[in-house]
Amino acid sequence: MTKTDDPFDCQSCGETVPFDKVRRTKTIGGLDPTKWQTLCCPSCGSRLQTIYVGE
């Protein structure tokens, strides 16, 4: 599982979001949702990053 203490900067609204506050959503483009998650800004909903979460 991906581990991070670094916050994510939202390019859409400018908010700096800590990892424990991001919204986790299903990925798009055929990625296996048991292995990948898309992290989104809780304020505006924009995608922050897609991360690998498991084998």
Backbone hydrogen bonds, N-H to C=O, Kabsch-Sander energy under -0.5 kcal/mol:
donor,donor_aa,acceptor,acceptor_aa,energy
2,T,52,Y,-0.7
8,F,17,V,-3.1
10,C,8,F,-0.6
10,C,15,E,-2.9
11,Q,9,D,-0.5
14,G,10,C,-1.4
17,V,8,F,-3.5
17,V,15,E,-0.6
21,K,18,P,-2.1
22,V,18,P,-0.7
22,V,19,F,-0.9
23,R,40,C,-2.8
25,T,38,T,-2.7
35,K,32,D,-1.8
36,W,32,D,-2.0
37,Q,51,I,-2.3
38,T,25,T,-2.3
39,L,37,Q,-0.5
39,L,49,Q,-3.7
40,C,23,R,-3.1
41,C,46,S,-2.8
45,G,41,C,-1.6
48,L,39,L,-3.6
49,Q,39,L,-1.5
51,I,37,Q,-2.9
53,V,35,K,-3.6
54,G,35,K,-1.0
